[in-house]
Amino acid sequence: MTRCITAVLIMALVTYLPRMLPLVIFRNELASKKIRTFLNYIPYAVLASMTFPDIFYSTSNHISAVAGSITALILSYLEKSLVVVALASIAVVFFAEYLMAFAL
């Protein structure tokens, strides 16, 4: 029982510290515009680095994954909504898988 409580307390501390430390360390607004711009892109970079590799392992072959990724990139570049991008990418992957079933 004490191991479980200790584990929960350690996990709470590990998740709380990264959220609390920036508030304590950086009380004033950052003066450098370059650093602020860099920090603004971090959430997008982390999300992309966590999501992008899974795209290629979520389908049965890489060809359909590439087709869906290219579709998503093109529609995102054209500034379509997230729902349109997601649904179109899913449709392209579905049809690519369907065509690959007959090709193989």
N, CA and C atoms as an extended XYZ file, in Angstrom:
312
Properties=species:S:1:pos:R:3:atomname:S:1:resname:S:1:resid:I:1 pbc="F F F"
N         0.822       -1.198        0.000 N   MET     1
C         0.000        0.000        0.000 CA  MET     1
C         0.863        1.257        0.000 C   MET     1
N         1.941        1.248        0.775 N   THR     2
C         2.800        2.437        0.813 CA  THR     2
C         3.536        2.630       -0.507 C   THR     2
N         3.835        1.527       -1.207 N   ARG     3
C         4.465        1.654       -2.520 CA  ARG     3
C         3.545        2.365       -3.498 C   ARG     3
N         2.273        2.027       -3.429 N   CYS     4
C         1.294        2.635       -4.328 CA  CYS     4
C         1.168        4.129       -4.043 C   CYS     4
N         1.089        4.499       -2.795 N   ILE     5
C         0.983        5.919       -2.419 CA  ILE     5
C         2.250        6.662       -2.822 C   ILE     5
N         3.400        6.034       -2.605 N   THR     6
C         4.666        6.653       -3.002 CA  THR     6
C         4.718        6.856       -4.512 C   THR     6
N         4.274        5.872       -5.262 N   ALA     7
C         4.271        5.981       -6.717 CA  ALA     7
C         3.352        7.105       -7.179 C   ALA     7
N         2.178        7.214       -6.571 N   VAL     8
C         1.243        8.273       -6.943 CA  VAL     8
C         1.825        9.640       -6.612 C   VAL     8
N         2.460        9.774       -5.461 N   LEU     9
C         3.071       11.056       -5.077 CA  LEU     9
C         4.213       11.440       -6.012 C   LEU     9
N         5.018       10.476       -6.407 N   ILE    10
C         6.121       10.758       -7.332 CA  ILE    10
C         5.569       11.166       -8.697 C   ILE    10
N         4.541       10.470       -9.167 N   MET    11
C         3.945       10.829      -10.456 CA  MET    11
C         3.318       12.219      -10.398 C   MET    11
N         2.688       12.554       -9.286 N   ALA    12
C         2.105       13.892       -9.134 CA  ALA    12
C         3.189       14.956       -9.166 C   ALA    12
N         4.298       14.697       -8.493 N   LEU    13
C         5.405       15.650       -8.476 CA  LEU    13
C         6.013       15.818       -9.863 C   LEU    13
N         6.170       14.708      -10.577 N   VAL    14
C         6.776       14.752      -11.910 CA  VAL    14
C         5.881       15.509      -12.890 C   VAL    14
N         4.583       15.412      -12.753 N   THR    15
C         3.701       16.145      -13.661 CA  THR    15
C         3.497       17.591      -13.223 C   THR    15
N         3.655       17.865      -11.941 N   TYR    16
C         3.433       19.222      -11.445 CA  TYR    16
C         4.650       20.119      -11.689 C   TYR    16
N         5.842       19.591      -11.516 N   LEU    17
C         7.061       20.410      -11.650 CA  LEU    17
C         7.219       21.078      -13.015 C   LEU    17
N         7.059       20.375      -14.128 N   PRO    18
C         7.222       21.060      -15.419 CA  PRO    18
C         6.190       22.165      -15.653 C   PRO    18
N         5.068       22.104      -14.982 N   ARG    19
C         4.060       23.157      -15.130 CA  ARG    19
C         4.319       24.323      -14.202 C   ARG    19
N         4.872       24.045      -13.054 N   MET    20
C         5.086       25.078      -12.054 CA  MET    20
C         6.386       25.846      -12.271 C   MET    20
N         7.436       25.169      -12.671 N   LEU    21
C         8.750       25.809      -12.782 CA  LEU    21
C         8.785       26.986      -13.767 C   LEU    21
N         8.198       26.902      -14.944 N   PRO    22
C         8.232       28.076      -15.822 CA  PRO    22
C         7.542       29.302      -15.211 C   PRO    22
N         6.503       29.081      -14.436 N   LEU    23
C         5.836       30.211      -13.785 CA  LEU    23
C         6.718       30.864      -12.734 C   LEU    23
N         7.503       30.052      -12.054 N   VAL    24
C         8.388       30.585      -11.010 CA  VAL    24
C         9.629       31.219      -11.629 C   VAL    24
N        10.202       30.591      -12.633 N   ILE    25
C        11.454       31.070      -13.216 CA  ILE    25
C        11.230       32.302      -14.080 C   ILE    25
N        10.205       32.281      -14.913 N   PHE    26
C         9.960       33.377      -15.849 CA  PHE    26
C         8.790       34.230      -15.386 C   PHE    26
N         8.998       34.989      -14.338 N   ARG    27
C         7.927       35.846      -13.818 CA  ARG    27
C         7.647       37.028      -14.751 C   ARG    27
N         8.694       37.606      -15.313 N   ASN    28
C         8.522       38.733      -16.234 CA  ASN    28
C         8.370       38.221      -17.661 C   ASN    28
N         7.797       39.061      -18.502 N   GLU    29
C         7.646       38.685      -19.904 CA  GLU    29
C         9.018       38.622      -20.562 C   GLU    29
N         9.191       37.665      -21.465 N   LEU    30
C        10.470       37.521      -22.147 CA  LEU    30
C        10.700       38.709      -23.080 C   LEU    30
N        11.890       39.279      -23.000 N   ALA    31
C        12.201       40.470      -23.778 CA  ALA    31
C        12.537       40.137      -25.232 C   ALA    31
N        13.176       39.009      -25.438 N   SER    32
C        13.619       38.645      -26.783 CA  SER    32
C        12.446       38.138      -27.620 C   SER    32
N        12.233       38.799      -28.731 N   LYS    33
C        11.152       38.390      -29.627 CA  LYS    33
C        11.467       37.042      -30.274 C   LYS    33
N        12.735       36.760      -30.526 N   LYS    34
C        13.123       35.483      -31.124 CA  LYS    34
C        12.799       34.322      -30.192 C   LYS    34
N        13.071       34.480      -28.910 N   ILE    35
C        12.788       33.408      -27.952 CA  ILE    35
C        11.287       33.198      -27.823 C   ILE    35
N        10.513       34.285      -27.771 N   ARG    36
C         9.059       34.159      -27.688 CA  ARG    36
C         8.493       33.457      -28.922 C   ARG    36
N         8.996       33.809      -30.092 N   THR    37
C         8.542       33.169      -31.330 CA  THR    37
C         8.893       31.686      -31.319 C   THR    37
N        10.106       31.370      -30.877 N   PHE    38
C        10.536       29.979      -30.783 CA  PHE    38
C         9.629       29.191      -29.837 C   PHE    38
N         9.332       29.745      -28.683 N   LEU    39
C         8.493       29.061      -27.700 CA  LEU    39
C         7.050       28.911      -28.171 C   LEU    39
N         6.591       29.799      -29.027 N   ASN    40
C         5.232       29.674      -29.556 CA  ASN    40
C         5.079       28.463      -30.472 C   ASN    40
N         6.166       28.033      -31.115 N   TYR    41
C         6.097       26.905      -32.038 CA  TYR    41
C         6.288       25.552      -31.356 C   TYR    41
N         6.704       25.522      -30.126 N   ILE    42
C         6.983       24.260      -29.442 CA  ILE    42
C         5.763       23.344      -29.367 C   ILE    42
N         4.571       23.820      -28.986 N   PRO    43
C         3.432       22.882      -28.927 CA  PRO    43
C         3.141       22.215      -30.272 C   PRO    43
N         3.250       22.949      -31.368 N   TYR    44
C         3.000       22.366      -32.687 CA  TYR    44
C         4.068       21.341      -33.046 C   TYR    44
N         5.306       21.629      -32.707 N   ALA    45
C         6.396       20.702      -33.017 CA  ALA    45
C         6.262       19.414      -32.213 C   ALA    45
N         5.900       19.528      -30.952 N   VAL    46
C         5.736       18.338      -30.116 CA  VAL    46
C         4.564       17.500      -30.610 C   VAL    46
N         3.455       18.144      -30.931 N   LEU    47
C         2.298       17.417      -31.442 CA  LEU    47
C         2.633       16.698      -32.752 C   LEU    47
N         3.332       17.382      -33.633 N   ALA    48
C         3.706       16.763      -34.907 CA  ALA    48
C         4.663       15.596      -34.697 C   ALA    48
N         5.621       15.749      -33.804 N   SER    49
C         6.592       14.675      -33.587 CA  SER    49
C         5.954       13.463      -32.913 C   SER    49
N         4.878       13.665      -32.172 N   MET    50
C         4.191       12.528      -31.557 CA  MET    50
C         3.203       11.883      -32.526 C   MET    50
N         2.598       12.659      -33.399 N   THR    51
C         1.551       12.159      -34.276 CA  THR    51
C         2.097       11.580      -35.575 C   THR    51
N         3.039       12.244      -36.189 N   PHE    52
C         3.481       11.886      -37.536 CA  PHE    52
C         3.983       10.444      -37.670 C   PHE    52
N         4.824        9.934      -36.768 N   PRO    53
C         5.269        8.536      -36.937 CA  PRO    53
C         4.123        7.531      -36.860 C   PRO    53
N         3.108        7.822      -36.058 N   ASP    54
C         1.985        6.885      -35.935 CA  ASP    54
C         1.153        6.803      -37.201 C   ASP    54
N         1.217        7.816      -38.030 N   ILE    55
C         0.462        7.785      -39.287 CA  ILE    55
C         0.894        6.599      -40.135 C   ILE    55
N         2.191        6.322      -40.159 N   PHE    56
C         2.710        5.278      -41.038 CA  PHE    56
C         2.532        3.877      -40.470 C   PHE    56
N         2.188        3.762      -39.208 N   TYR    57
C         1.970        2.444      -38.613 CA  TYR    57
C         0.490        2.161      -38.360 C   TYR    57
N        -0.384        3.073      -38.735 N   SER    58
C        -1.810        2.884      -38.471 CA  SER    58
C        -2.539        2.223      -39.636 C   SER    58
N        -1.875        2.069      -40.764 N   THR    59
C        -2.491        1.426      -41.917 CA  THR    59
C        -1.759        0.127      -42.220 C   THR    59
N        -2.320       -0.647      -43.127 N   SER    60
C        -1.691       -1.939      -43.437 CA  SER    60
C        -0.484       -1.796      -44.359 C   SER    60
N        -0.391       -0.681      -45.092 N   ASN    61
C         0.798       -0.461      -45.916 CA  ASN    61
C         1.141        1.033      -45.937 C   ASN    61
N         2.363        1.320      -46.310 N   HIS    62
C         2.840        2.696      -46.279 CA  HIS    62
C         2.303        3.542      -47.432 C   HIS    62
N         1.886        2.913      -48.497 N   ILE    63
C         1.396        3.674      -49.653 CA  ILE    63
C         0.118        4.427      -49.294 C   ILE    63
N        -0.797        3.767      -48.618 N   SER    64
C        -2.031        4.452      -48.229 CA  SER    64
C        -1.750        5.527      -47.180 C   SER    64
N        -0.789        5.285      -46.309 N   ALA    65
C        -0.426        6.294      -45.306 CA  ALA    65
C         0.165        7.534      -45.969 C   ALA    65
N         1.006        7.333      -46.964 N   VAL    66
C         1.593        8.459      -47.690 CA  VAL    66
C         0.513        9.219      -48.455 C   VAL    66
N        -0.417        8.491      -49.059 N   ALA    67
C        -1.498        9.140      -49.798 CA  ALA    67
C        -2.357        9.990      -48.866 C   ALA    67
N        -2.684        9.457      -47.703 N   GLY    68
C        -3.463       10.219      -46.732 CA  GLY    68
C        -2.707       11.416      -46.196 C   GLY    68
N        -1.414       11.255      -45.970 N   SER    69
C        -0.588       12.365      -45.472 CA  SER    69
C        -0.487       13.485      -46.500 C   SER    69
N        -0.277       13.114      -47.749 N   ILE    70
C        -0.186       14.128      -48.806 CA  ILE    70
C        -1.516       14.864      -48.947 C   ILE    70
N        -2.606       14.128      -48.862 N   THR    71
C        -3.928       14.759      -48.908 CA  THR    71
C        -4.091       15.749      -47.772 C   THR    71
N        -3.724       15.336      -46.578 N   ALA    72
C        -3.847       16.220      -45.412 CA  ALA    72
C        -2.965       17.454      -45.553 C   ALA    72
N        -1.755       17.282      -46.044 N   LEU    73
C        -0.853       18.424      -46.210 CA  LEU    73
C        -1.383       19.414      -47.246 C   LEU    73
N        -1.883       18.898      -48.351 N   ILE    74
C        -2.411       19.787      -49.401 CA  ILE    74
C        -3.626       20.546      -48.900 C   ILE    74
N        -4.563       19.845      -48.266 N   LEU    75
C        -5.769       20.514      -47.778 CA  LEU    75
C        -5.460       21.491      -46.643 C   LEU    75
N        -4.480       21.155      -45.832 N   SER    76
C        -4.068       22.091      -44.770 CA  SER    76
C        -3.438       23.334      -45.368 C   SER    76
N        -2.627       23.144      -46.393 N   TYR    77
C        -2.007       24.285      -47.068 CA  TYR    77
C        -3.066       25.190      -47.701 C   TYR    77
N        -4.143       24.583      -48.181 N   LEU    78
C        -5.240       25.357      -48.767 CA  LEU    78
C        -6.176       25.943      -47.706 C   LEU    78
N        -5.802       25.756      -46.433 N   GLU    79
C        -6.514       26.309      -45.278 CA  GLU    79
C        -7.948       25.806      -45.154 C   GLU    79
N        -8.134       24.516      -45.412 N   LYS    80
C        -9.440       23.894      -45.199 CA  LYS    80
C        -9.602       23.609      -43.702 C   LYS    80
N       -10.831       23.403      -43.290 N   SER    81
C       -11.084       23.171      -41.867 CA  SER    81
C       -10.544       21.807      -41.437 C   SER    81
N       -10.363       21.655      -40.143 N   LEU    82
C        -9.812       20.414      -39.600 CA  LEU    82
C       -10.709       19.227      -39.917 C   LEU    82
N       -12.006       19.427      -39.880 N   VAL    83
C       -12.940       18.338      -40.188 CA  VAL    83
C       -12.795       17.904      -41.641 C   VAL    83
N       -12.693       18.859      -42.547 N   VAL    84
C       -12.539       18.539      -43.963 CA  VAL    84
C       -11.226       17.797      -44.194 C   VAL    84
N       -10.157       18.269      -43.590 N   VAL    85
C        -8.850       17.625      -43.750 CA  VAL    85
C        -8.892       16.200      -43.220 C   VAL    85
N        -9.451       16.014      -42.043 N   ALA    86
C        -9.499       14.679      -41.445 CA  ALA    86
C       -10.359       13.727      -42.272 C   ALA    86
N       -11.549       14.166      -42.646 N   LEU    87
C       -12.442       13.282      -43.403 CA  LEU    87
C       -11.889       12.946      -44.787 C   LEU    87
N       -11.299       13.925      -45.447 N   ALA    88
C       -10.719       13.669      -46.769 CA  ALA    88
C        -9.532       12.715      -46.671 C   ALA    88
N        -8.709       12.886      -45.666 N   SER    89
C        -7.556       12.001      -45.489 CA  SER    89
C        -7.999       10.579      -45.187 C   SER    89
N        -9.019       10.450      -44.350 N   ILE    90
C        -9.552        9.120      -44.038 CA  ILE    90
C       -10.114        8.475      -45.300 C   ILE    90
N       -10.830        9.255      -46.103 N   ALA    91
C       -11.403        8.714      -47.341 CA  ALA    91
C       -10.317        8.268      -48.305 C   ALA    91
N        -9.264        9.063      -48.439 N   VAL    92
C        -8.169        8.694      -49.343 CA  VAL    92
C        -7.485        7.426      -48.858 C   VAL    92
N        -7.245        7.306      -47.567 N   VAL    93
C        -6.620        6.090      -47.029 CA  VAL    93
C        -7.534        4.890      -47.266 C   VAL    93
N        -8.829        5.057      -47.043 N   PHE    94
C        -9.780        3.969      -47.255 CA  PHE    94
C        -9.748        3.493      -48.700 C   PHE    94
N        -9.829        4.426      -49.645 N   PHE    95
C        -9.831        4.048      -51.054 CA  PHE    95
C        -8.482        3.486      -51.497 C   PHE    95
N        -7.408        4.001      -50.957 N   ALA    96
C        -6.089        3.455      -51.288 CA  ALA    96
C        -5.970        2.020      -50.770 C   ALA    96
N        -6.450        1.767      -49.565 N   GLU    97
C        -6.438        0.394      -49.031 CA  GLU    97
C        -7.327       -0.513      -49.877 C   GLU    97
N        -8.462        0.003      -50.293 N   TYR    98
C        -9.399       -0.783      -51.114 CA  TYR    98
C        -8.760       -1.141      -52.459 C   TYR    98
N        -8.096       -0.166      -53.081 N   LEU    99
C        -7.429       -0.425      -54.361 CA  LEU    99
C        -6.235       -1.361      -54.188 C   LEU    99
N        -5.520       -1.220      -53.079 N   MET   100
C        -4.353       -2.074      -52.845 CA  MET   100
C        -4.774       -3.523      -52.593 C   MET   100
N        -5.967       -3.732      -52.078 N   ALA   101
C        -6.460       -5.087      -51.851 CA  ALA   101
C        -6.621       -5.832      -53.172 C   ALA   101
N        -7.039       -5.094      -54.217 N   PHE   102
C        -7.194       -5.724      -55.526 CA  PHE   102
C        -5.860       -5.837      -56.256 C   PHE   102
N        -4.943       -4.923      -55.970 N   ALA   103
C        -3.652       -4.937      -56.661 CA  ALA   103
C        -2.752       -6.045      -56.158 C   ALA   103
N        -2.875       -6.388      -54.900 N   LEU   104
C        -2.000       -7.425      -54.338 CA  LEU   104
C        -2.666       -8.722      -54.336 C   LEU   104
